[in-house]
Amino acid sequence: MNNSIQNLKNKRRTTIFFGAILIIVLILLLVFMVSMGAMNISVGTTKTILIAGLTGNKQLLEDIAPNMVSVVWDIRLPRIICGIFVGMGLAVAGTIFQSLLQNPLADPYTLGVSTGAAFGASLAIMANITYGLLIPVPLAAFAAAFCTLLLVVFIAHRGGGMLSANLIIAGIIVSAFLSSGISFIKMLAGEHVSAIVFWLMGSLASRSWSDVWVVVPVVSCASLAAFIFADDLNIMTLGDRSASTLGINTKRTRLLYLILGSAITAACVSVCGVIGFVGLIVPHMLRFQFSSNNRILIPMAALTGGILLSAADNITRLLFTSEIPVGVLTTLIGGPFFIYIFIKRQRIGK
């Protein structure tokens, strides 16, 4: 008994220590990556620009060239913030869906919400280029994502109830239908199809403060709500019957987490397109190393996902002369890494 208590205390200390390291790494990553790029800006100058921007003290910028201020504050910083919060959001959404659907292969895109967002964005891009309209792409993607969620929930409800299996099947059906719609839009786009294809690959290039104000509030509020009700999510992993016995309203809790996970996914996809494997790998890796307790897993996944995606994006930005969509890099790295984790877990299980 004493050994079990001591092991729990040691595990808690290890988790807190690792979480503190992740926070420090995330802050250092933000500061140093803002300083690096085609225009080399010192860390001291970068810190001065960041302090001036956050405090509104313009006197600190008197000795700094305006083009440096613009590069740091208007070009690099929004991109890095978007990368951090998109990574956080995808990892938290992956954690939610894997626990809610009781499926270790679930990710933020399982229910077809991302495909819905991609459909809305593709439609907006084609309409803007072909017909000269001014439809905001993030708004179109966000609206289409939530319409997709409503359709999935409706199909699952009519097909036998809001069970995990029904939701997954409904998501696959809707996702297949919308994927065909995206292909049709690509055909209609003609010579402008490259803009749609590049967006679908997932990229953080040319992100602005307007994108930051889309993804940061949604990811922050939804992740906080998911953390607050994490105990209910833990009980939901036991199955509907056990959760009901323990006093959990399974329908209400499932709907709440469907909305939270889908809102996070919609915000992330609407800002940067489809970026794969972050929401699948990060929860797996942390659950395997630390705990399956969602009260621990959600904040740890957020920090790890933010670091992972932001680092991957900055690697593509710094090491390659031409812009490579970060979604391509995460998929290239994520596939083999997931295979490694899966094989290692099977060996330990034996």
Secondary structure in CASP SS format (residue, H / E / C, confidence):
PFRMAT SS
TARGET T0000
AUTHOR 0000-0000-0000
METHOD secondary structure of the structure
MODEL  1
M C 1.00
N H 1.00
N H 1.00
S H 1.00
I H 1.00
Q H 1.00
N H 1.00
L H 1.00
K H 1.00
N H 1.00
K H 1.00
R H 1.00
R H 1.00
T H 1.00
T H 1.00
I H 1.00
F H 1.00
F H 1.00
G H 1.00
A H 1.00
I H 1.00
L H 1.00
I H 1.00
I H 1.00
V H 1.00
L H 1.00
I H 1.00
L H 1.00
L H 1.00
L H 1.00
V H 1.00
F H 1.00
M H 1.00
V H 1.00
S H 1.00
M C 1.00
G C 1.00
A C 1.00
M C 1.00
N C 1.00
I C 1.00
S C 1.00
V H 1.00
G H 1.00
T H 1.00
T H 1.00
K H 1.00
T H 1.00
I H 1.00
L H 1.00
I H 1.00
A H 1.00
G H 1.00
L H 1.00
T H 1.00
G C 1.00
N C 1.00
K H 1.00
Q H 1.00
L H 1.00
L H 1.00
E C 1.00
D C 1.00
I C 1.00
A C 1.00
P H 1.00
N H 1.00
M H 1.00
V H 1.00
S H 1.00
V H 1.00
V H 1.00
W H 1.00
D H 1.00
I H 1.00
R H 1.00
L H 1.00
P H 1.00
R H 1.00
I H 1.00
I H 1.00
C H 1.00
G H 1.00
I H 1.00
F H 1.00
V H 1.00
G H 1.00
M H 1.00
G H 1.00
L H 1.00
A H 1.00
V H 1.00
A H 1.00
G H 1.00
T H 1.00
I H 1.00
F H 1.00
Q H 1.00
S H 1.00
L H 1.00
L C 1.00
Q C 1.00
N C 1.00
P C 1.00
L C 1.00
A C 1.00
D C 1.00
P C 1.00
Y C 1.00
T C 1.00
L C 1.00
G C 1.00
V H 1.00
S H 1.00
T H 1.00
G H 1.00
A H 1.00
A H 1.00
F H 1.00
G H 1.00
A H 1.00
S H 1.00
L H 1.00
A H 1.00
I H 1.00
M H 1.00
A H 1.00
N H 1.00
I H 1.00
T H 1.00
Y H 1.00
G C 1.00
L C 1.00
L C 1.00
I C 1.00
P C 1.00
V H 1.00
P H 1.00
L H 1.00
A H 1.00
A H 1.00
F H 1.00
A H 1.00
A H 1.00
A H 1.00
F H 1.00
C H 1.00
T H 1.00
L H 1.00
L H 1.00
L H 1.00
V H 1.00
V H 1.00
F H 1.00
I H 1.00
A H 1.00
H H 1.00
R H 1.00
G C 1.00
G C 1.00
G C 1.00
M C 1.00
L C 1.00
S H 1.00
A H 1.00
N H 1.00
L H 1.00
I H 1.00
I H 1.00
A H 1.00
G H 1.00
I H 1.00
I H 1.00
V H 1.00
S H 1.00
A H 1.00
F H 1.00
L H 1.00
S H 1.00
S H 1.00
G H 1.00
I H 1.00
S H 1.00
F H 1.00
I H 1.00
K H 1.00
M H 1.00
L H 1.00
A H 1.00
G H 1.00
E H 1.00
H H 1.00
V H 1.00
S H 1.00
A H 1.00
I H 1.00
V H 1.00
F H 1.00
W H 1.00
L H 1.00
M H 1.00
G C 1.00
S C 1.00
L C 1.00
A C 1.00
S C 1.00
R C 1.00
S C 1.00
W H 1.00
S H 1.00
D H 1.00
V H 1.00
W H 1.00
V H 1.00
V H 1.00
V H 1.00
P H 1.00
V H 1.00
V H 1.00
S H 1.00
C H 1.00
A H 1.00
S H 1.00
L H 1.00
A H 1.00
A H 1.00
F H 1.00
I H 1.00
F C 1.00
A H 1.00
D H 1.00
D H 1.00
L H 1.00
N H 1.00
I H 1.00
M H 1.00
T C 1.00
L C 1.00
G C 1.00
D H 1.00
R H 1.00
S H 1.00
A H 1.00
S H 1.00
T H 1.00
L C 1.00
G C 1.00
I C 1.00
N C 1.00
T H 1.00
K H 1.00
R H 1.00
T H 1.00
R H 1.00
L H 1.00
L H 1.00
Y H 1.00
L H 1.00
I H 1.00
L H 1.00
G H 1.00
S H 1.00
A H 1.00
I H 1.00
T H 1.00
A H 1.00
A H 1.00
C H 1.00
V H 1.00
S H 1.00
V H 1.00
C H 1.00
G C 1.00
V C 1.00
I C 1.00
G C 1.00
F C 1.00
V H 1.00
G H 1.00
L H 1.00
I H 1.00
V H 1.00
P H 1.00
H H 1.00
M H 1.00
L H 1.00
R H 1.00
F H 1.00
Q H 1.00
F C 1.00
S C 1.00
S C 1.00
N C 1.00
N H 1.00
R H 1.00
I H 1.00
L H 1.00
I H 1.00
P H 1.00
M H 1.00
A H 1.00
A H 1.00
L H 1.00
T H 1.00
G H 1.00
G H 1.00
I H 1.00
L H 1.00
L H 1.00
S H 1.00
A H 1.00
A H 1.00
D H 1.00
N H 1.00
I H 1.00
T H 1.00
R H 1.00
L H 1.00
L H 1.00
F C 1.00
T C 1.00
S C 1.00
E C 1.00
I C 1.00
P C 1.00
V H 1.00
G H 1.00
V H 1.00
L H 1.00
T H 1.00
T H 1.00
L H 1.00
I H 1.00
G H 1.00
G H 1.00
P H 1.00
F H 1.00
F H 1.00
I H 1.00
Y H 1.00
I H 1.00
F H 1.00
I H 1.00
K H 1.00
R H 1.00
Q H 1.00
R H 1.00
I H 1.00
G H 1.00
K C 1.00
END
